[in-house]
Structures are given as structure tokens and as C-alpha cells.
Amino acid sequence: MTVLINGQFVPEEQAVVPVTDRSFLYGDGVFETIPVYNGKPFRWAQHLERLTRGADFLKIRLTFAPKELRGLAGGLIERNQMPNASLRLTLSRGRGERGYSPRDADSPFTVMALYPREPVDPQNPPLWRLKTSSYKLPASDPLSSFKTNNKLMQVLARAEAEIEDVDDALMLNTNGEVAETTSANIFWIYRDTVYTTPTGRGALPGITRAVVLELCQALNLPTNKRVIKPESLRNSEGIFLSLSSLGIVPVGALDGESVSSSPIVDKILTTYHEVVQRETGS
């Protein structure tokens, strides 16, 4: 496997960052996970725009122009002969002196790596089971707008889920409202309306989430962004997740109880895959 570090293609076993790297020490950086279909990153522009906003918020300098990054990503995909994969693009503030101060840490690291991505059959999609986590996300955290390299809360919540032998953890915010899962945005169906949690309440403004909202508009499905408590979520007519690595994933169970199946979820899932095929030629 070939990995890209600061514009240089190197074998994975030689792809290293120094022990003084601030992302290694403090999670000081941002990242994006971009699905690749038929050799083409899906919704590249939107992912890069969010990465750029995150870098601006953290005051980390981008070392490559967007057009350069796209070219490097294409080269990485070609070198590894992985036309269908997940592309992880990580930006670290780079080396720094001991301590929290970012002063003089002005040599960012840009890393790209590819990972196998399981193909999803829209006729037979995975059906995930969720367990509500005991860990709560801050209800009003500006960092929730970006994928920062510090995801310890999600790590702990996923560990809880794995102990319970479920697929992911449902995370509430500190107000007790549904926020997201450790790896996905959440949607639910009620009276033929597609609902999702608003951003700014602990939920990431996901790229695939935005695609789902676009699809609903094209399909003339009404949508609504609202807060919901977990007890109300259980009364919905269908629940599904959106995440870049898999696209649309229906939820089959929440906290050990079966979740209703809605034909609206199936329609959104099928249409999502049609959009991916149209935009990537896959």
C-alpha cells in the first residue's frame, strides 16, 4: 500500500510522523473520509470545503491548493489500483514544542491513505443495530461542525457498542436530545416526513446528510430538522443513518427493540445509489 505524506508517495510501512506531531499528541487537526467510486472521490468539493473551514477555525495552514490535493488523491488511487475505497485525508498542525500552545507549530502535515470499502447492495443493505451510549456530546460545541482528529468520545461510545455486540452507538447531547451516532447522522420517518437532527446540537453537518436532504427535495419528500428525545425516536416509522463510507444504512433495532421499516427509507437508499452511479460513472 502506498500512502501520501506532504505530497510524497511512500510505502505504508515508511509512512510515519514524528512523536512531536501535535495530532499524535493532542488530536490537533482535522480530517475527512471520502468514498471513492470508479476511481472518483464522491462529493470531493463538499468534503474539501468542510476540511478548509475546519482548518480555518483551528488556524491551521493548508499546505496544498484544492486543485493540487485533487490531483494527489487521483495519483494515490491510481498507484494503489483501488478504484473503490475510502480515502482518508488528514491535516495535522505538525510538529510543536511540548505543551498545549500551538505557537511555532507552523509546518502542517497532510496525509492521504486509502482503505478498503465494502460494496453495498442497495437491494440487500446492511441493517444496523444501535445502542444508546452513556457518553454525551456537548450540546453547543463549535467543534462539532468539523471532523477534528480528537474523537475520544466517539471511541469510548463505540467501545460500549462493541461490548453490547451492536453496530454503532446512538449518542445524545448534554440536553438529553438525539445528536448522531459515532459515525453517522441520523434520520427518522414520521407521517411520511423525513426528519433529522439540526446541526449545532452536537451533530456533524455531514456531507452524505446534505445529499439525503437534496434527494428528499428531488423526490418531493417533506423534510424537517428538529430535536428529538430518544423515547420519541422509538415511536418513529423508520430510522436510517447517513455516512460517507456506506451511504444509507437502515436501522433495524434500537436498544434491543425492533425498529419499524418504512418504504421511504428504501426509496431514499435506491435513489442515493443512482446519484452515486450518475456522478461517478460506477
C-alpha positions in Angstrom: 0.0 0.0 0.0 1.2 3.5 -0.9 0.5 6.4 1.4 0.9 10.1 0.7 2.6 12.4 3.2 3.2 16.1 2.4 3.0 15.4 -1.4 5.3 12.4 -1.3 4.2 8.9 -2.2 5.8 6.4 0.3 5.2 2.8 1.2 2.8 2.4 4.1 5.5 0.9 6.4 7.6 4.1 5.9 4.7 6.5 6.3 5.5 8.0 9.7 5.0 11.2 11.6 7.3 12.5 14.4 6.4 11.8 18.0 6.3 15.6 18.4 3.4 15.9 15.9 0.5 17.7 17.6 -2.1 15.5 16.1 -0.4 12.5 17.7 -0.1 14.4 21.0 -3.4 16.3 21.2 -5.6 15.4 18.2 -4.7 18.9 16.9 -6.0 18.7 13.3 -9.0 17.8 11.1 -9.8 15.0 8.6 -12.2 13.9 6.0 -13.3 10.4 4.9 -14.3 10.5 1.3 -15.8 7.5 -0.6 -14.2 6.6 -3.9 -16.3 5.0 -6.6 -14.8 4.0 -10.0 -11.7 5.9 -9.2 -13.6 9.2 -8.4 -14.0 10.7 -5.0 -17.7 11.3 -4.4 -18.6 14.9 -3.5 -15.0 15.9 -3.2 -15.7 19.6 -3.3 -18.0 19.4 -0.3 -15.6 17.4 1.7 -12.7 19.7 0.9 -14.8 22.8 1.7 -15.6 21.4 5.2 -11.9 20.5 5.7 -11.0 24.0 4.7 -13.5 25.5 7.1 -12.2 23.3 9.9 -8.6 24.3 9.2 -9.6 28.0 9.2 -11.3 27.5 12.5 -8.3 25.8 14.0 -6.0 28.3 12.3 -4.0 25.6 10.5 -2.5 26.5 7.2 -3.4 24.3 4.2 -0.1 23.3 2.5 -1.7 22.4 -0.8 -4.2 24.2 -3.0 -7.5 22.3 -3.6 -6.6 21.5 -7.2 -3.3 20.1 -6.1 -5.0 17.9 -3.4 -7.4 16.6 -6.0 -4.5 15.6 -8.3 -2.6 14.0 -5.5 -5.7 12.0 -4.5 -6.1 10.8 -8.1 -2.5 9.7 -8.1 -2.8 7.8 -4.9 -5.9 6.0 -6.1 -4.1 5.0 -9.4 -0.9 3.9 -7.7 -2.8 1.6 -5.3 -5.2 0.4 -8.0 -8.1 0.9 -5.6 -10.9 2.5 -7.7 -13.4 1.7 -4.9 -12.2 2.6 -1.5 -12.4 5.1 1.4 -9.9 8.0 1.1 -8.8 9.4 4.5 -7.4 13.0 4.2 -5.8 14.2 7.4 -4.4 17.6 8.2 -2.3 17.9 11.3 -0.8 21.2 12.7 2.5 19.3 12.6 5.5 19.4 14.9 5.3 21.6 18.0 7.0 22.2 21.4 5.8 20.4 24.5 2.6 21.9 25.9 -0.7 23.0 24.5 0.4 26.2 22.9 0.4 26.0 19.1 3.0 28.7 18.8 5.7 28.0 16.3 3.9 24.9 15.1 3.9 26.1 11.5 4.8 23.0 9.4 1.5 21.1 8.9 1.3 17.5 7.8 -1.0 16.5 5.0 -1.6 12.8 4.9 -3.8 10.7 2.5 -4.4 7.0 2.8 -6.8 4.5 1.2 -8.8 1.8 2.9 -10.9 -1.0 1.5 -14.6 -0.1 1.4 -17.2 -2.8 1.4 -19.6 -2.5 -1.5 -23.2 -2.0 -0.6 -26.0 -3.9 -2.4 -29.0 -1.4 -2.5 -31.3 -4.5 -2.8 -29.8 -6.0 0.4 -28.3 -3.2 2.5 -26.8 -3.8 6.0 -29.3 -3.4 8.8 -27.7 -1.9 11.8 -28.5 -2.3 15.5 -27.9 0.7 17.8 -27.4 1.0 21.5 -27.7 4.4 23.3 -24.4 5.4 24.7 -23.8 6.7 28.2 -21.4 9.3 26.8 -22.9 12.6 25.9 -21.8 15.1 23.3 -21.7 18.9 24.2 -25.0 20.5 23.0 -23.3 23.7 21.9 -19.8 22.9 20.8 -18.5 24.8 17.7 -16.0 21.9 17.1 -19.0 19.6 16.2 -19.1 21.4 12.8 -15.8 19.7 11.8 -14.1 16.3 11.9 -11.4 17.1 14.3 -8.7 14.5 14.9 -9.7 14.2 18.6 -12.6 11.8 18.6 -12.1 10.2 22.0 -15.8 10.5 23.0 -16.8 8.6 19.9 -14.1 6.0 20.6 -15.5 5.3 24.1 -19.1 5.2 22.8 -18.1 2.7 20.0 -16.3 0.6 22.6 -19.6 0.4 24.6 -21.4 -0.6 21.5 -19.0 -3.4 20.7 -19.4 -4.8 24.3 -23.1 -5.0 23.6 -22.4 -6.6 20.1 -24.2 -3.9 18.2 -23.1 -2.0 15.1 -22.9 1.6 16.4 -23.8 3.8 19.4 -26.5 6.3 19.4 -25.2 9.5 21.0 -27.2 12.0 22.9 -26.1 15.6 23.7 -25.9 17.0 27.2 -29.5 18.2 26.9 -30.6 14.6 26.5 -31.5 15.1 22.8 -30.6 12.7 20.0 -27.5 14.0 18.2 -25.9 11.3 15.9 -24.2 8.0 16.1 -20.4 7.7 16.5 -20.0 7.5 12.7 -23.2 8.8 11.1 -26.0 11.3 11.0 -29.4 10.0 11.9 -32.8 10.4 10.1 -36.3 9.1 11.1 -39.6 8.9 9.3 -42.9 10.1 10.9 -46.1 10.6 9.0 -44.3 10.5 5.6 -41.9 13.3 6.6 -38.2 12.8 6.8 -36.7 14.3 10.0 -33.1 14.8 11.0 -31.4 16.4 14.0 -30.3 20.0 13.5 -26.6 20.9 13.4 -25.4 23.0 16.3 -26.8 20.4 18.8 -23.8 18.1 18.7 -24.4 16.7 15.2 -21.9 17.0 12.5 -23.1 18.7 9.3 -22.4 15.5 7.3 -21.8 15.5 3.5 -24.0 12.5 3.0 -26.6 14.1 5.2 -26.7 17.0 2.8 -27.0 14.6 -0.1 -30.0 13.0 1.6 -31.7 16.3 2.0 -31.1 17.0 -1.7 -32.7 13.7 -2.6 -35.7 14.3 -0.5 -36.3 17.6 -2.3 -35.9 15.9 -5.7 -38.4 13.1 -4.6 -40.9 15.7 -3.2 -40.5 14.2 0.3 -41.1 16.8 3.1 -38.2 17.2 5.5 -37.8 18.8 8.9 -34.9 19.4 11.2 -35.9 19.1 14.8 -34.7 18.0 18.2 -36.0 14.7 19.5 -35.6 12.7 22.7 -34.8 9.0 22.4 -38.2 7.9 23.7 -39.9 9.7 20.9 -37.4 8.3 18.3 -38.5 4.8 19.2 -42.0 5.7 18.0 -40.9 6.7 14.5 -42.0 4.8 11.4 -38.4 4.1 10.3 -34.8 5.1 11.1 -31.8 5.3 8.9 -28.2 6.6 9.0 -26.1 8.5 6.5 -22.3 8.1 6.4 -19.7 8.6 3.7 -18.3 5.1 3.9 -21.5 3.2 3.3 -24.0 5.8 2.2 -27.5 5.0 3.5 -27.9 2.4 6.3 -31.3 1.4 7.6 -31.6 0.8 11.4 -33.2 -2.5 12.4 -33.0 -2.2 16.2 -32.5 0.4 18.9 -31.6 -0.7 22.4 -32.8 -4.2 21.7 -36.2 -3.2 20.3 -37.1 -3.7 16.7 -37.5 -0.6 14.5 -40.3 -0.2 12.0 -39.4 -0.5 8.3 -40.5 2.3 6.0 -40.7 2.2 2.2 -39.5 5.8 2.2 -36.1 4.6 3.5 -35.9 2.1 0.7 -36.7 4.8 -1.8 -34.0 7.1 -0.5 -31.4 4.4 -0.4 -32.1 3.4 -4.0 -32.0 7.0 -5.2 -28.8 7.6 -3.4 -27.1 4.8 -5.2 -28.5 6.1 -8.5 -26.9 9.5 -7.8 -23.5 7.9 -6.9 -23.6 6.0 -10.2 -24.5 9.1 -12.2 -21.9 11.3 -10.7 -19.0 8.8 -10.7 -19.9 6.5 -13.6 -19.7 3.5 -11.4 
